[in-house]
Amino acid sequence: MIKFSKEQLKIPEMSRPVYLVTVGESEFRRAFPHKRTEELCVDAMQMAAELIDMSPAELKRYIHTCYYGHFADHFGDQLLGESVIHDRLGLDPLGNIGVKTGGATGGSTMWEAVKAVASGYSDCALALGWERMDEVPTDEGNHLISCAADKDWETPLGHIYTGYYAVMAQKYWQVFGKSEDSFRRTMAEIAVKNHGYACYNPFAQAPMKITVEDVLKSPVVAYPLRALDCCLMSVGASCCIVADEKTARKMTDKPLRIYVGAGSHTLRPADRRDMDIPLLPNETPSQYKDLGERFPGGDRYPGFTGFLAARMAAYYAYGMAGVTDPCEDLDMVELHDAFTISDIQTYEDIGIRPYGEGRDYVESGDCYHTNPNTGKPGRLPANLSGGLIGCMHAVGATGLMQISECALHIWNKHAEIHGDPKRWKAYGKKKPKDWQDLTVRNCKRTLAISHAGVGSHVTATILVDPDHLLKKSGKKKKKASSKRKGGKK
């Protein structure tokens, strides 16, 4: 059984505050035969500069170190791709390094950039990520991605990530979904929502107006997961600039405080040791004392149904930012919906719903921009970008795209960027006549989850309007509890 020491559960402290200054994205597509990777990275940097009324040359003057997220060298047939991009962006001879943590690469890249500024090594750092997934067929791309799995333990389950998640989906469906058809429909509603939101995002790869029946009739990839339950293979780039307060306020009049927590867990999902559920600030031991009685088989944690890495990333990030209840303290989230089932699992790992009750986040309407049950604003809207299912999953860029989308809501620039007719035209797309402004009004605090594999690496990035910082409770804040969850002792 995993047991934590007091030292391991220490909430991370930064030597000085770190601020998000600006963000940028390229368009995302399945293929860009007419654009090189470095051009997409330039597009992201160009947007980041324009957002704070600078030229790219002016923006680059502030950058001291660079962190690049690029998951799979195989796709572009280029080792040290970060060095190539660094050169093409005209940032030599500044120090740079590549980051690779699977699907969490974008979030991990931001984690490294934030630590560079927090430590004082740099006053301003660039976090930029991309992926080139269009130079190989889809089946080969799936094979290459699956090579990030543990070849001894995960690969025999199916050798593509849909296969790995299908096993978890079956287990979750059996235990917490109680094998009900209604649970499978709830999963499908996530795909409908996220593809639908992508219709109002000019950056997005897969805008679709579909129904639950469309999802349930789409081809089976690995049962019970169907084609429309799965994330996209994408090409594109995203970037974020972080700085210390003095530098940030030279660059913009509205920088955002940023906190990043990170966790990890074994690649061996069938061999995860039973342990106590680490509690988040909004949870109590009594919540889980009868978990095994309410959901037979659900008292083995984390087993096949949860991601310990996500729980630990949220625990650290919530402690850093002072979050005591994500549904009360946060205004919107961007979650790593690689598959509809992983989206539901994450709701529970980060405390939006207790373990076993993730489906309620969807069925209650809380996760929508506008609650379909009440017609009122959703309590905690999720994946308004379209997420990985509707917008993109250009792996190295994904976590940074999520952070970018979160920031635009706090800056109240979401409609300005997503509704700009010139942007739609530049991307060769027609702005929908029924285009909707999905801005979350009075958005003050957001969360982005970047997730790898079957939970091998996860980062939780919280952005906060500096005028709306949360008070930290210090020693009064709950530790990741060692209280037993019920079931076997």
ChimeraX attribute file (.defattr): number of C-alpha atoms within 10 A of each C-alpha:
attribute: neighborCount
match mode: 1-to-1
recipient: residues
	/A:1	8
	/A:2	9
	/A:3	9
	/A:4	12
	/A:5	8
	/A:6	8
	/A:7	7
	/A:8	10
	/A:9	14
	/A:10	12
	/A:11	18
	/A:12	14
	/A:13	12
	/A:14	15
	/A:15	11
	/A:16	13
	/A:17	16
	/A:18	27
	/A:19	29
	/A:20	27
	/A:21	28
	/A:22	27
	/A:23	29
	/A:24	26
	/A:25	28
	/A:26	25
	/A:27	23
	/A:28	25
	/A:29	21
	/A:30	19
	/A:31	16
	/A:32	18
	/A:33	8
	/A:34	6
	/A:35	10
	/A:36	11
	/A:37	20
	/A:38	19
	/A:39	17
	/A:40	23
	/A:41	25
	/A:42	21
	/A:43	20
	/A:44	25
	/A:45	29
	/A:46	21
	/A:47	22
	/A:48	25
	/A:49	22
	/A:50	15
	/A:51	18
	/A:52	16
	/A:53	13
	/A:54	16
	/A:55	15
	/A:56	16
	/A:57	12
	/A:58	12
	/A:59	19
	/A:60	18
	/A:61	10
	/A:62	19
	/A:63	18
	/A:64	20
	/A:65	21
	/A:66	25
	/A:67	27
	/A:68	30
	/A:69	34
	/A:70	28
	/A:71	27
	/A:72	25
	/A:73	15
	/A:74	15
	/A:75	17
	/A:76	15
	/A:77	11
	/A:78	11
	/A:79	11
	/A:80	12
	/A:81	21
	/A:82	22
	/A:83	17
	/A:84	13
	/A:85	20
	/A:86	22
	/A:87	14
	/A:88	15
	/A:89	17
	/A:90	11
	/A:91	18
	/A:92	12
	/A:93	10
	/A:94	12
	/A:95	12
	/A:96	18
	/A:97	15
	/A:98	18
	/A:99	22
	/A:100	18
	/A:101	23
	/A:102	27
	/A:103	30
	/A:104	31
	/A:105	31
	/A:106	36
	/A:107	36
	/A:108	32
	/A:109	31
	/A:110	32
	/A:111	21
	/A:112	20
	/A:113	26
	/A:114	29
	/A:115	19
	/A:116	22
	/A:117	25
	/A:118	22
	/A:119	15
	/A:120	14
	/A:121	12
	/A:122	20
	/A:123	21
	/A:124	29
	/A:125	28
	/A:126	26
	/A:127	28
	/A:128	33
	/A:129	35
	/A:130	36
	/A:131	26
	/A:132	28
	/A:133	25
	/A:134	18
	/A:135	16
	/A:136	14
	/A:137	10
	/A:138	13
	/A:139	9
	/A:140	12
	/A:141	18
	/A:142	17
	/A:143	14
	/A:144	18
	/A:145	20
	/A:146	22
	/A:147	16
	/A:148	20
	/A:149	22
	/A:150	16
	/A:151	14
	/A:152	10
	/A:153	13
	/A:154	23
	/A:155	17
	/A:156	12
	/A:157	16
	/A:158	15
	/A:159	19
	/A:160	22
	/A:161	24
	/A:162	25
	/A:163	21
	/A:164	21
	/A:165	27
	/A:166	22
	/A:167	19
	/A:168	23
	/A:169	28
	/A:170	18
	/A:171	19
	/A:172	24
	/A:173	19
	/A:174	17
	/A:175	19
	/A:176	21
	/A:177	21
	/A:178	14
	/A:179	14
	/A:180	11
	/A:181	10
	/A:182	12
	/A:183	18
	/A:184	19
	/A:185	14
	/A:186	21
	/A:187	25
	/A:188	23
	/A:189	21
	/A:190	28
	/A:191	29
	/A:192	24
	/A:193	26
	/A:194	27
	/A:195	28
	/A:196	22
	/A:197	27
	/A:198	26
	/A:199	24
	/A:200	23
	/A:201	29
	/A:202	27
	/A:203	25
	/A:204	24
	/A:205	27
	/A:206	25
	/A:207	20
	/A:208	17
	/A:209	14
	/A:210	15
	/A:211	15
	/A:212	18
	/A:213	12
	/A:214	14
	/A:215	22
	/A:216	19
	/A:217	12
	/A:218	13
	/A:219	14
	/A:220	14
	/A:221	16
	/A:222	18
	/A:223	14
	/A:224	19
	/A:225	27
	/A:226	20
	/A:227	17
	/A:228	26
	/A:229	27
	/A:230	22
	/A:231	23
	/A:232	23
	/A:233	23
	/A:234	27
	/A:235	27
	/A:236	36
	/A:237	33
	/A:238	35
	/A:239	35
	/A:240	26
	/A:241	26
	/A:242	30
	/A:243	34
	/A:244	24
	/A:245	21
	/A:246	11
	/A:247	16
	/A:248	23
	/A:249	14
	/A:250	12
	/A:251	20
	/A:252	16
	/A:253	10
	/A:254	18
	/A:255	26
	/A:256	27
	/A:257	24
	/A:258	28
	/A:259	28
	/A:260	27
	/A:261	26
	/A:262	25
	/A:263	21
	/A:264	19
	/A:265	18
	/A:266	18
	/A:267	21
	/A:268	17
	/A:269	22
	/A:270	13
	/A:271	11
	/A:272	18
	/A:273	15
	/A:274	13
	/A:275	17
	/A:276	22
	/A:277	23
	/A:278	23
	/A:279	24
	/A:280	26
	/A:281	20
	/A:282	16
	/A:283	18
	/A:284	14
	/A:285	16
	/A:286	12
	/A:287	13
	/A:288	23
	/A:289	16
	/A:290	15
	/A:291	19
	/A:292	17
	/A:293	13
	/A:294	14
	/A:295	16
	/A:296	15
	/A:297	17
	/A:298	24
	/A:299	26
	/A:300	22
	/A:301	20
	/A:302	19
	/A:303	21
	/A:304	20
	/A:305	29
	/A:306	25
	/A:307	28
	/A:308	26
	/A:309	26
	/A:310	30
	/A:311	27
	/A:312	26
	/A:313	25
	/A:314	29
	/A:315	29
	/A:316	26
	/A:317	24
	/A:318	28
	/A:319	25
	/A:320	21
	/A:321	23
	/A:322	18
	/A:323	26
	/A:324	23
	/A:325	16
	/A:326	23
	/A:327	18
	/A:328	12
	/A:329	16
	/A:330	21
	/A:331	23
	/A:332	29
	/A:333	25
	/A:334	26
	/A:335	24
	/A:336	27
	/A:337	28
	/A:338	24
	/A:339	27
	/A:340	26
	/A:341	28
	/A:342	24
	/A:343	19
	/A:344	28
	/A:345	25
	/A:346	26
	/A:347	24
	/A:348	22
	/A:349	29
	/A:350	26
	/A:351	22
	/A:352	21
	/A:353	21
	/A:354	16
	/A:355	24
	/A:356	23
	/A:357	15
	/A:358	22
	/A:359	21
	/A:360	17
	/A:361	21
	/A:362	19
	/A:363	18
	/A:364	15
	/A:365	21
	/A:366	21
	/A:367	26
	/A:368	27
	/A:369	24
	/A:370	18
	/A:371	19
	/A:372	15
	/A:373	12
	/A:374	10
	/A:375	10
	/A:376	13
	/A:377	17
	/A:378	21
	/A:379	20
	/A:380	24
	/A:381	23
	/A:382	26
	/A:383	29
	/A:384	29
	/A:385	30
	/A:386	30
	/A:387	29
	/A:388	33
	/A:389	31
	/A:390	30
	/A:391	32
	/A:392	29
	/A:393	30
	/A:394	30
	/A:395	34
	/A:396	33
	/A:397	35
	/A:398	33
	/A:399	34
	/A:400	33
	/A:401	35
	/A:402	28
	/A:403	31
	/A:404	24
	/A:405	23
	/A:406	30
	/A:407	29
	/A:408	21
	/A:409	22
	/A:410	24
	/A:411	15
	/A:412	16
	/A:413	15
	/A:414	22
	/A:415	17
	/A:416	12
	/A:417	18
	/A:418	22
	/A:419	20
	/A:420	13
	/A:421	15
	/A:422	13
	/A:423	17
	/A:424	19
	/A:425	12
	/A:426	11
	/A:427	13
	/A:428	10
	/A:429	13
	/A:430	13
	/A:431	19
	/A:432	14
	/A:433	6
	/A:434	8
	/A:435	13
	/A:436	14
	/A:437	14
	/A:438	20
	/A:439	19
	/A:440	23
	/A:441	11
	/A:442	11
	/A:443	20
	/A:444	24
	/A:445	28
	/A:446	25
	/A:447	27
	/A:448	27
	/A:449	28
	/A:450	30
	/A:451	34
	/A:452	24
	/A:453	24
	/A:454	24
	/A:455	25
	/A:456	24
	/A:457	27
	/A:458	33
	/A:459	32
	/A:460	32
	/A:461	31
	/A:462	27
	/A:463	25
	/A:464	25
	/A:465	20
	/A:466	15
	/A:467	10
	/A:468	11
	/A:469	15
	/A:470	16
	/A:471	10
	/A:472	15
	/A:473	12
	/A:474	11
	/A:475	7
	/A:476	7
	/A:477	16
	/A:478	17
	/A:479	18
	/A:480	22
	/A:481	18
	/A:482	14
	/A:483	15
	/A:484	16
	/A:485	25
	/A:486	19
	/A:487	16
	/A:488	8
	/A:489	6
